Amino acid sequence: MYRSKRIVILLAVLAVCCVAAFAALQVQERQERIETSGEVVLEIDSDAVQTLSWTYEGETLSFHRDGDWLYDGDETFPVDGEKVGELLETFQSFAAAFVIEEVEDPSQYGLDDPVCTITLGTGENNYEILLGDFSAMDSQRYVSIGDGKVYLAASDPLDQFDAGLRDMINHDDIPELDQVTRLRFDGVENYTVTYEEDNSASWCEEDIYFTQRDGKTLPLDTGRVEDYLHNISYLAPNNYVTYHATEEELASYGLDEPELTVTVDYTAEDRAEEKASGTLILHISRDPEERLAAQEAADTGETEEEETITAYLRVGDSQIVYQITSEDYQELMAASYNDLRHQEVLSADFGDIWQIEVTLEGASHTLTAQGEGEDRTWLYQGEEVDISAFQEALESLSADSFTDERPSQRQEIALTVYLDNDAFPQVAVELYRWDGEHCLAVVDGEPVSLVARSGAVDLIEAVQAIVLN
């Protein structure tokens, strides 16, 4: 009797073990099938989608197609069609890392209260896609597409659908200005810059930008002009304050009468590597109240240690108005002739100079070059001299500020520089005492700028070192 009971117990234990082993085998088979799953579970033709909406973090955005994509909340909103296309591309061929079938409790996947709900309509079919929690093991998103299954997404749709309305605007395009033929300023500055490769109105062959002032053609600093154009090309405005500006709003931003309007005629290379010409117009203004306060402070001689600048930008006739940073505003407003002209007293290439006559303390000295390029040598009174310190001092003479005031104190040093330039065979540079910190630079008899007195001293000492050997 005891033996029979023992056998029954052993048989029962064996049956339990067999059931457990069979269940474990089934689970293992199921895990292996899940791990190797990478099938496409949803395919929606982007071109067929007519409506799109999603809810994320309490905000619902809805769009519909009527030729172009329109925002349901306000059809004047300029929708970025390419951005919508990127969203739809998510479900063009949506793949799952693995599938969970016969789901009994969606809440364990976060699908009872989804992080994001996405709805797409093609006219024939509507799709609701729910994004749940992350898998703790795989850090992949649980997704429901409405077929009773739960999928672990190979790519997280929320990487695209965490977009808010600001992400969906079709921002104004500012092209890369590969070549500019004309640059026009209107407003606080009023003049035109033209691109001319073979203009002889300059000492320096690298000068390609020119402007007219008082009937004269004057060169601008190529590097400064190109830096200004570079700042325009890389503006990338994205902080819009309104996307459908009324006349009243334009006035509130100071853009009814912009502080400065910049017009750029340019040629740019498109994606097909073809050249295309165009005109870019930018309107820039500071907040009217700030601008008025700043003007009043300037008139009374008051200055703020850290001035707050609120500024706005409009591209052409666009109805979008952007707020720009104070740095962008200051860079765009640095458009005066003095901002873009050569800052050096003598902008000629030193390699084009073949003779220099110096007048210092009533005595005249002549320096003459022989040879060309790296083999060029400089002579003083027939003896070879090292002119490197003189060259560095001359090239370092740069404007601290520009002025047209005439000299009233004694001359410190005068130079006549002879150039290999048919249009400008020689240039006269004179430095006059101005105050304890500055000298006045006069070029060809015209006052130009105030330069650091220390720079003038360096030049004088370099000459003295040569003539005194």
C-alpha positions as CSV (number, residue, x, y, z in Angstrom):
1,M,0.0,0.0,0.0
2,Y,2.7,2.4,1.0
3,R,4.7,1.4,-2.2
4,S,1.7,2.1,-4.4
5,K,1.1,5.5,-2.9
6,R,4.8,6.4,-3.4
7,I,4.6,5.4,-7.0
8,V,1.6,7.6,-7.6
9,I,3.4,10.6,-6.0
10,L,6.4,10.0,-8.2
11,L,4.3,9.8,-11.3
12,A,2.5,13.1,-10.3
13,V,5.9,14.9,-9.8
14,L,7.1,13.5,-13.1
15,A,3.9,14.8,-14.9
16,V,4.4,18.3,-13.4
17,C,8.1,18.3,-14.5
18,C,7.0,17.3,-18.0
19,V,4.4,20.0,-18.2
20,A,7.0,22.6,-16.9
21,A,9.6,21.4,-19.4
22,F,7.1,21.6,-22.3
23,A,6.0,25.1,-21.2
24,A,9.6,26.2,-21.0
25,L,10.3,24.8,-24.4
26,Q,7.4,26.6,-25.8
27,V,8.5,29.9,-24.2
28,Q,12.0,29.4,-25.6
29,E,10.7,28.7,-29.1
30,R,8.6,31.8,-28.8
31,Q,11.5,34.0,-27.6
32,E,13.7,32.7,-30.5
33,R,10.9,33.6,-33.0
34,I,10.5,37.1,-31.4
35,E,14.2,37.8,-31.4
36,T,14.6,37.1,-35.1
37,S,11.5,39.0,-36.2
38,G,12.2,42.1,-38.3
39,E,9.2,42.1,-40.6
40,V,7.6,45.2,-42.0
41,V,4.2,45.4,-40.2
42,L,2.8,48.6,-41.7
43,E,3.1,50.2,-45.1
44,I,1.3,53.5,-45.9
45,D,2.0,55.2,-49.1
46,S,3.0,58.8,-48.2
47,D,1.5,60.2,-51.4
48,A,-1.9,58.7,-50.5
49,V,-2.1,60.3,-47.0
50,Q,-4.6,63.1,-47.0
51,T,-4.9,63.8,-43.2
52,L,-2.3,63.6,-40.4
53,S,-2.6,64.4,-36.7
54,W,-0.9,63.5,-33.5
55,T,-1.2,64.2,-29.8
56,Y,1.9,64.5,-27.7
57,E,2.3,66.1,-24.3
58,G,-1.2,67.4,-24.3
59,E,-0.9,69.2,-27.7
60,T,-2.8,68.0,-30.7
61,L,-1.7,69.0,-34.2
62,S,-3.8,68.3,-37.3
63,F,-3.0,68.8,-41.0
64,H,-4.8,68.1,-44.2
65,R,-3.7,68.1,-47.8
66,D,-5.3,70.5,-50.4
67,G,-2.6,70.5,-53.0
68,D,-0.1,71.8,-50.3
69,W,-0.3,70.7,-46.7
70,L,-2.4,73.0,-44.5
71,Y,-2.7,73.4,-40.7
72,D,-6.2,72.7,-39.5
73,G,-5.9,75.3,-36.7
74,D,-5.0,78.1,-39.1
75,E,-4.7,77.7,-42.8
76,T,-2.5,80.8,-43.0
77,F,0.2,78.9,-41.2
78,P,3.0,78.2,-43.7
79,V,3.4,74.4,-43.3
80,D,6.8,72.9,-44.2
81,G,5.8,70.1,-46.7
82,E,9.2,68.5,-46.4
83,K,8.8,68.2,-42.7
84,V,5.4,66.5,-43.1
85,G,7.0,64.2,-45.7
86,E,9.6,63.2,-43.1
87,L,6.8,62.3,-40.6
88,L,4.9,60.2,-43.2
89,E,8.1,58.4,-44.2
90,T,8.1,56.8,-40.7
91,F,5.3,54.6,-41.8
92,Q,6.2,54.1,-45.4
93,S,7.8,50.8,-44.4
94,F,7.4,50.4,-40.6
95,A,9.4,47.4,-39.2
96,A,9.1,45.7,-35.9
97,A,11.9,44.3,-33.9
98,F,9.5,41.7,-32.5
99,V,5.8,41.0,-32.2
100,I,3.7,40.2,-29.1
101,E,0.5,38.4,-30.1
102,E,-2.8,37.8,-28.2
103,V,-2.3,40.8,-26.0
104,E,-4.5,40.7,-22.9
105,D,-3.3,43.7,-20.9
106,P,-2.2,46.7,-23.0
107,S,-1.5,48.7,-19.9
108,Q,1.7,46.7,-19.2
109,Y,3.1,48.2,-22.4
110,G,1.9,51.7,-21.7
111,L,-0.7,51.5,-24.4
112,D,-3.8,52.2,-22.2
113,D,-2.4,55.8,-21.8
114,P,-0.1,56.2,-24.8
115,V,2.7,58.7,-24.9
116,C,1.7,59.7,-28.4
117,T,-1.3,59.0,-30.6
118,I,-0.9,59.3,-34.4
119,T,-3.7,59.3,-36.9
120,L,-3.4,59.0,-40.6
121,G,-6.1,59.0,-43.3
122,T,-5.8,58.1,-46.9
123,G,-9.4,58.6,-47.9
124,E,-10.0,54.9,-48.1
125,N,-8.4,53.9,-44.8
126,N,-7.7,55.4,-41.4
127,Y,-4.9,54.3,-39.2
128,E,-4.4,54.9,-35.5
129,I,-1.0,54.3,-34.1
130,L,-0.3,54.3,-30.4
131,L,3.2,54.8,-28.9
132,G,3.6,53.3,-25.5
133,D,6.5,52.8,-23.0
134,F,10.0,51.7,-23.6
135,S,10.9,48.0,-23.2
136,A,13.1,47.8,-20.1
137,M,15.2,45.1,-21.7
138,D,15.7,46.4,-25.2
139,S,15.0,50.2,-24.8
140,Q,12.7,50.0,-27.8
141,R,9.2,51.6,-28.1
142,Y,6.0,49.5,-27.7
143,V,3.7,50.3,-30.6
144,S,0.1,49.4,-31.5
145,I,-1.2,49.8,-35.0
146,G,-4.7,48.6,-34.2
147,D,-4.4,44.9,-35.2
148,G,-4.6,43.5,-31.6
149,K,-0.8,43.0,-31.5
150,V,2.0,44.9,-29.8
151,Y,5.2,45.6,-31.6
152,L,8.6,46.7,-30.5
153,A,9.6,49.3,-33.1
154,A,12.9,48.9,-34.9
155,S,13.0,52.7,-35.0
156,D,11.2,54.9,-32.5
157,P,8.5,57.0,-34.3
158,L,8.6,59.5,-31.4
159,D,12.0,60.7,-32.8
160,Q,9.9,62.4,-35.4
161,F,6.6,63.0,-33.8
162,D,7.8,64.9,-30.8
163,A,7.5,67.9,-33.1
164,G,5.4,71.0,-32.0
165,L,3.9,73.6,-34.2
166,R,7.1,75.7,-34.3
167,D,8.8,72.7,-35.9
168,M,6.3,72.5,-38.7
169,I,6.7,76.1,-40.1
170,N,8.2,76.6,-43.5
171,H,10.9,79.0,-42.6
172,D,12.1,81.6,-45.1
173,D,15.0,80.4,-47.1
174,I,18.3,82.4,-47.0
175,P,20.6,81.1,-49.7
176,E,24.4,80.7,-49.6
177,L,25.6,83.8,-51.4
178,D,28.3,82.2,-53.6
179,Q,28.8,85.3,-55.7
180,V,27.3,88.8,-55.1
181,T,27.1,91.3,-57.9
182,R,25.5,94.1,-56.0
183,L,24.8,95.0,-52.3
184,R,22.4,97.8,-51.5
185,F,21.8,99.4,-48.1
186,D,18.7,101.6,-47.4
187,G,17.7,103.2,-44.1
188,V,20.3,104.3,-41.6
189,E,22.8,103.5,-44.3
190,N,22.3,104.5,-48.0
191,Y,24.8,103.4,-50.5
192,T,25.5,100.6,-53.0
193,V,28.4,98.2,-53.3
194,T,29.3,96.6,-56.6
195,Y,31.4,93.7,-57.6
196,E,34.1,94.6,-60.1
197,E,37.1,92.3,-60.7
198,D,39.2,94.7,-62.9
199,N,38.6,98.1,-61.4
200,S,41.7,100.2,-61.3
201,A,40.5,102.5,-58.5
202,S,42.5,100.7,-55.9
203,W,46.1,100.3,-54.7
204,C,45.4,96.6,-54.0
205,E,44.6,94.0,-56.8
206,E,42.6,91.9,-54.3
207,D,40.0,94.6,-54.0
208,I,36.8,93.5,-55.9
209,Y,34.1,95.5,-54.1
210,F,33.6,99.2,-54.7
211,T,31.3,102.1,-53.8
212,Q,30.7,105.6,-54.9
213,R,31.2,108.5,-52.5
214,D,31.2,112.2,-53.4
215,G,31.7,111.3,-57.1
216,K,34.7,109.0,-56.4
217,T,35.0,105.3,-56.8
218,L,36.4,103.9,-53.5
219,P,37.5,100.3,-52.7
220,L,36.2,98.3,-49.8
221,D,38.0,95.6,-47.8
222,T,37.2,92.3,-49.6
223,G,37.5,90.3,-46.3
224,R,35.1,92.6,-44.5
225,V,32.5,92.6,-47.2
226,E,32.7,88.8,-47.5
227,D,32.4,88.4,-43.7
228,Y,29.3,90.5,-43.9
229,L,27.8,88.4,-46.6
230,H,28.8,85.2,-44.7
231,N,26.9,86.5,-41.7
232,I,23.8,86.8,-43.9
233,S,24.2,83.4,-45.5
234,Y,24.3,81.7,-42.1
235,L,21.5,83.7,-40.4
236,A,19.1,80.7,-40.3
237,P,16.2,82.6,-38.6
238,N,13.9,80.2,-36.8
239,N,12.5,82.1,-33.8
240,Y,9.4,83.5,-35.3
241,V,7.1,85.9,-33.4
242,T,4.3,85.8,-35.9
243,Y,3.8,83.9,-39.1
244,H,1.1,86.1,-40.6
245,A,2.0,89.7,-39.7
246,T,-0.6,92.4,-40.0
247,E,0.3,96.1,-40.7
248,E,-0.2,96.8,-37.0
249,E,2.2,94.0,-36.0
250,L,4.8,95.1,-38.5
251,A,4.7,98.6,-36.9
252,S,5.0,97.1,-33.4
253,Y,8.2,95.4,-34.5
254,G,9.5,98.5,-36.2
255,L,9.3,96.8,-39.6
256,D,6.8,99.2,-41.2
257,E,9.8,101.5,-41.7
258,P,12.8,99.2,-41.2
259,E,15.9,100.5,-39.6
260,L,17.9,99.0,-42.3
261,T,17.0,97.2,-45.6
262,V,19.7,95.0,-47.2
263,T,19.3,94.0,-50.9
264,V,21.6,91.4,-52.3
265,D,21.8,90.5,-56.0
266,Y,23.6,87.1,-56.1
267,T,24.3,84.0,-58.0
268,A,24.1,80.7,-56.1
269,E,24.6,77.0,-56.9
270,D,21.5,74.8,-56.4
271,R,21.3,71.1,-55.5
272,A,21.7,70.2,-59.2
273,E,24.9,72.2,-59.2
274,E,23.5,74.7,-61.6
275,K,24.0,78.4,-61.2
276,A,20.9,80.5,-60.5
277,S,20.6,84.3,-60.0
278,G,18.3,85.9,-57.4
279,T,17.7,88.8,-55.1
280,L,17.6,88.6,-51.4
281,I,16.0,91.4,-49.3
282,L,16.3,91.6,-45.6
283,H,14.5,94.1,-43.4
284,I,16.0,94.7,-39.9
285,S,14.7,96.7,-37.0
286,R,15.2,97.1,-33.3
287,D,12.2,97.2,-31.0
288,P,10.8,100.8,-31.5
289,E,10.7,101.6,-27.8
290,E,14.3,100.3,-27.2
291,R,15.5,102.2,-30.3
292,L,14.0,105.4,-29.1
293,A,15.4,105.0,-25.6
294,A,18.9,104.2,-27.0
295,Q,18.7,107.3,-29.2
296,E,17.7,109.5,-26.3
297,A,20.6,108.0,-24.2
298,A,23.1,108.7,-27.0
299,D,21.8,112.3,-27.3
300,T,22.4,112.9,-23.6
301,G,25.7,111.0,-23.5
302,E,24.3,108.2,-21.3
303,T,25.4,104.6,-21.9
304,E,24.3,101.3,-20.5
305,E,26.9,98.8,-19.3
306,E,25.0,95.9,-20.8
307,E,22.5,97.1,-23.3
308,T,19.4,94.9,-24.0
309,I,18.7,94.6,-27.6
310,T,15.5,93.1,-29.0
311,A,15.5,93.0,-32.7
312,Y,13.4,91.6,-35.6
313,L,14.0,90.4,-39.1
314,R,11.7,90.1,-42.1
315,V,12.7,88.4,-45.4
316,G,11.4,90.3,-48.4
317,D,7.6,90.4,-48.4
318,S,7.2,87.3,-46.2
319,Q,4.6,87.6,-43.5
320,I,6.8,85.8,-41.1
321,V,8.6,88.0,-38.6
322,Y,11.6,86.6,-36.7
323,Q,13.2,87.7,-33.5
324,I,17.0,87.7,-33.9
325,T,19.8,87.7,-31.4
326,S,21.5,90.9,-30.4
327,E,24.7,89.5,-32.0
328,D,23.0,88.9,-35.3
329,Y,21.4,92.4,-35.1
330,Q,24.8,94.1,-34.5
331,E,26.5,92.1,-37.3
332,L,23.8,93.1,-39.8
333,M,23.8,96.8,-38.7
334,A,27.6,97.0,-39.1
335,A,27.0,98.0,-42.7
336,S,28.4,101.5,-42.9
337,Y,31.2,102.6,-45.3
338,N,33.6,102.8,-42.3
339,D,32.6,99.2,-41.3
340,L,33.4,97.8,-44.7
341,R,36.3,99.9,-45.9
342,H,40.0,99.1,-45.4
343,Q,41.0,99.7,-41.8
344,E,44.7,99.8,-42.7
345,V,46.3,103.2,-43.4
346,L,48.0,101.6,-46.4
347,S,46.2,98.7,-47.8
348,A,48.6,98.1,-50.8
349,D,50.4,94.8,-50.9
350,F,53.9,95.3,-49.5
351,G,55.2,93.2,-52.3
352,D,54.1,95.8,-54.8
353,I,56.3,98.5,-53.2
354,W,59.6,99.1,-54.9
355,Q,60.8,102.3,-53.1
356,I,60.0,104.3,-49.9
357,E,61.0,107.8,-49.1
358,V,60.9,108.7,-45.4
359,T,60.9,112.1,-43.8
360,L,61.7,112.0,-40.1
361,E,62.8,114.9,-37.9
362,G,63.6,117.1,-41.0
363,A,65.8,114.5,-42.7
364,S,64.9,112.4,-45.8
365,H,65.8,108.8,-46.3
366,T,65.3,106.5,-49.3
367,L,64.8,102.8,-49.1
368,T,64.9,100.9,-52.4
369,A,64.0,97.3,-53.3
370,Q,65.9,95.1,-55.7
371,G,64.9,91.7,-57.1
372,E,61.5,90.0,-56.9
373,G,59.6,87.7,-54.6
374,E,61.6,85.9,-51.9
375,D,64.8,87.1,-53.5
376,R,63.9,90.8,-53.0
377,T,66.3,92.8,-50.9
378,W,66.1,96.3,-49.5
379,L,68.9,98.8,-49.7
380,Y,69.6,102.0,-47.8
381,Q,72.5,104.1,-49.0
382,G,73.7,101.2,-51.1
383,E,73.8,98.8,-48.1
384,E,71.4,95.9,-47.7
385,V,69.1,96.3,-44.7
386,D,66.6,94.3,-42.7
387,I,63.3,95.9,-43.3
388,S,61.0,93.4,-41.6
389,A,60.4,95.5,-38.5
390,F,59.5,98.5,-40.7
391,Q,57.2,96.4,-42.8
392,E,55.4,95.0,-39.7
393,A,55.0,98.5,-38.3
394,L,53.7,99.9,-41.5
395,E,51.2,97.1,-42.1
396,S,50.0,97.3,-38.5
397,L,48.9,101.0,-38.8
398,S,45.2,100.6,-38.5
399,A,42.2,102.9,-37.8
400,D,40.9,103.1,-34.3
401,S,38.4,105.5,-35.7
402,F,37.9,107.5,-38.9
403,T,37.9,111.3,-39.2
404,D,38.0,114.1,-41.7
405,E,39.5,116.6,-39.3
406,R,42.6,118.4,-40.4
407,P,45.9,118.1,-38.5
408,S,46.6,120.9,-36.1
409,Q,49.9,119.6,-34.5
410,R,53.3,118.8,-35.7
411,Q,54.1,116.0,-38.2
412,E,55.7,112.9,-36.6
413,I,56.7,111.1,-39.8
414,A,56.0,111.1,-43.5
415,L,56.3,108.4,-46.2
416,T,56.0,108.4,-50.0
417,V,55.5,104.9,-51.1
418,Y,56.1,103.9,-54.8
419,L,54.0,101.1,-56.2
420,D,54.0,98.8,-59.2
421,N,50.6,100.2,-60.1
422,D,49.9,102.2,-63.2
423,A,46.8,103.9,-61.6
424,F,48.5,104.6,-58.3
425,P,52.2,104.9,-58.9
426,Q,52.8,106.5,-55.5
427,V,51.0,107.1,-52.2
428,A,51.8,109.7,-49.5
429,V,51.2,108.8,-45.9
430,E,51.7,111.4,-43.1
431,L,51.3,110.9,-39.4
432,Y,50.6,113.9,-37.2
433,R,50.5,114.2,-33.4
434,W,46.9,114.2,-32.1
435,D,46.8,113.4,-28.4
436,G,48.6,111.1,-25.9
437,E,47.0,108.0,-27.4
438,H,46.6,108.7,-31.1
439,C,48.1,110.1,-34.2
440,L,46.2,111.4,-37.2
441,A,46.8,109.6,-40.5
442,V,46.7,111.7,-43.7
443,V,46.8,109.9,-47.0
444,D,47.5,111.8,-50.2
445,G,46.7,115.0,-48.4
446,E,43.3,113.8,-47.0
447,P,42.7,113.1,-43.3
448,V,41.7,109.4,-42.9
449,S,41.8,108.0,-39.4
450,L,43.2,108.1,-35.9
451,V,45.7,105.4,-35.3
452,A,47.3,104.2,-32.1
453,R,50.3,106.4,-31.2
454,S,52.2,103.3,-30.2
455,G,52.0,102.1,-33.8
456,A,53.5,105.4,-35.0
457,V,56.2,105.0,-32.4
458,D,57.0,101.5,-33.7
459,L,57.3,102.8,-37.2
460,I,59.6,105.7,-36.2
461,E,61.8,103.3,-34.2
462,A,62.0,100.9,-37.1
463,V,63.2,103.7,-39.4
464,Q,65.7,104.9,-36.9
465,A,67.0,101.4,-36.5
466,I,67.6,101.3,-40.3
467,V,69.2,104.7,-40.8
468,L,71.3,104.5,-37.7
469,N,72.3,100.9,-38.5
